[in-house]
């Protein structure tokens, strides 16, 4: 093993009274200017004699190098460490190295308990990993390997004035599905690398996105809820899978940043042999998620990396959570024209100051409970507001997102034909307000770029 330590010197110099933990053994840091070799001698419980060294790392601003020194144990049967004498002026320190409790040694029992705790933690981690892999055993082997590599490569990357990114946090997810958690003050957001899918956004103490409790969480199917990325096809408007294929691909994290004002994550997805097998074009997508205390901004950038032009439709299929769909109303669309997909894509004009799902379902002209809300507002206003029992949200679309889609299956969903990942009463708790390109596909020349963004803001 290789052990390093860094500590900040207190005002006026001198060694701080901090305590470090190295493999479960407490130690007091001391300054050194050179690597310090350490040899572990064999014993009855440690037949091997591995060598290790403690050496300096590049010094960070406001820190200085530290290393460990120890007194050899007087017990010949105990695991012990020795080191050369310290440099002049250094502060000698001791590591309690005895691993067998002894009444006469006050440091032995805490050390032994710490050592046992480390072993139990390692055993629990291994067991959890094995159970996770067993649950996901039906995934392709190569995919599991990539999941593991991605999960291991993302760690906490920033902690600046209360803002941090933490890949080990998250909720309701199988360990085989890596995710990144962003936090800023009391707000947080969780993004899975599978699909570049944003599955949680909490602000002002409330969850703002709906996520189906029946959704697959192991990478075997698209996730139902949150903010899926639909590209290069919206819904079923083409020969590709529903909403395209990027929501079932693994995205790669390329940048993470935390500041006192915001936490930001950037993911990337590029074409490969598998994507070209179903859509013969080269591309590169970049998804940027920016979180502040009251806002969530999701930006999609597309670049044509091939030699021929192509067209695409797209959406950020945002599922907003609501405690009661009957109390939800959408404003800002009065006078806008829309395509009613439930009524044969007939073009209509919205006359309402505030639109509810119940009214939208009635206006489809379908008999009984067959009507529901599935509207594409063509060239929609760039801002709408959503009010419900949970508060008020402002939603802004910028850049290439020129259409707005409203979707809720209403009571039609009680027939149970919306898929195995959709609960029969799920319609009561969400409203989709999507930034989209639907009515007219967007062309992208070779080498060309496109960008579109959706900003969700909590007003109250």
PELINLIN-V685581 format. One record per backbone hydrogen bond with DSSP energy under -1.0 kcal/mol. NH is the residue of the N-H (numbers start at 1). CO is the residue of the C=O. Records with the same first field share a line. If there is no record, write none. Layout:
NH->CO + CO
This chain:
7->64
13->10
20->27
22->25
25->22
27->20
36->54
38->52
40->50
41->80
43->46
52->38
54->36
63->60
64->7
66->5
67->30
78->75
90->87
105->102
108->105
111->107
112->108
113->109
114->110
115->111
116->112
117->113
118->114
119->115
120->116
121->117
122->118
123->119
124->120
125->121
126->122
127->123
128->124
129->125
130->126
131->127
132->128
133->129
134->130
135->131
136->132
137->134
139->136
144->140
145->141
146->142
147->143
148->144
149->145
150->146
151->147
152->148
153->149
160->163
163->160
164->183
166->181
177->174
180->191
181->166
182->189
183->164
184->187
187->184
188->202
189->182
190->200
191->180
192->197
193->178
195->249
198->227
199->190
200->190
202->188
203->206
206->203
208->201
210->319
212->224
215->212
226->210
227->198
230->315
231->243
237->234
238->236
243->235
244->241
246->231
248->245
249->246
251->193
252->268
254->266
255->266
257->264
259->262
263->291
264->257
265->289
266->255
267->287
268->252
269->285
271->283
276->272
277->273
279->275
281->279
284->303
285->269
286->301
287->267
288->299
289->265
290->297
291->263
292->295
296->456
297->290
298->454
299->288
300->452
301->286
302->450
303->284
304->448
310->444
312->442
313->232
314->437
315->230
316->435
317->228
318->316
319->226
320->431
321->208
322->429
325->428
327->324
328->325
329->387
330->355
331->385
335->350
336->333
338->348
339->376
340->346
341->339 + 374
345->340
346->343
348->338
350->336
355->330
360->356
361->357
362->358
363->359
364->361
365->362
370->367
373->408
375->406
376->339
377->404
378->337
380->402
384->395
385->331
386->393
387->329
388->391
391->388
393->386
394->457
395->384
396->455
397->382
398->453
400->451
401->398
402->400
403->436
404->377
405->434
406->375
407->432
408->373
412->409
413->410
414->411
415->412
416->413
422->419
426->423
428->425
429->426
431->320
432->407
433->318
434->405
435->316
436->403
437->314
442->312
444->310
447->304
448->445
450->302
452->300
453->398
454->298
455->396
456->296
457->394
458->294
459->392
460->392
